[in-house]
């Protein structure tokens, strides 16, 4: 998987994590402007968690990716 393909996959999985959070809260039909700051923070947290998991898996398969390793450990 190229870096661009990986970035696309991470973006897609992060979007899925946000959608799953919204579905669990029953808020898919609400306009975005009605979301509260805690709602937005929870969606961001879900997306960040997914990124960290995927990044960790990528480091395991590509330990030479030093930039990603440094980024996740910072």
C-alpha positions, 0 to 999 in steps of 0.5 A: 500500500502506498502512502497515498493509499494508506492516507485514503484508507485512514481517512475512510476509517476515521469517517466510519468511526465518526458515523458509528458514533453518530449512529450510536447517539441517534443523531444522523438526521440532525444538522451539523450546527446543532451538534454541541462541543462535546459531540464534536469532541467525541467524534474527533476522539473516535477518529483519532483513536482509529488513526492511532490504531491504524498507524500502530498496525502500519508501524508493525508492518513497516517499521522503517516508517520513522516519520509515522513512529515519531508522530505517534510517539510525540 
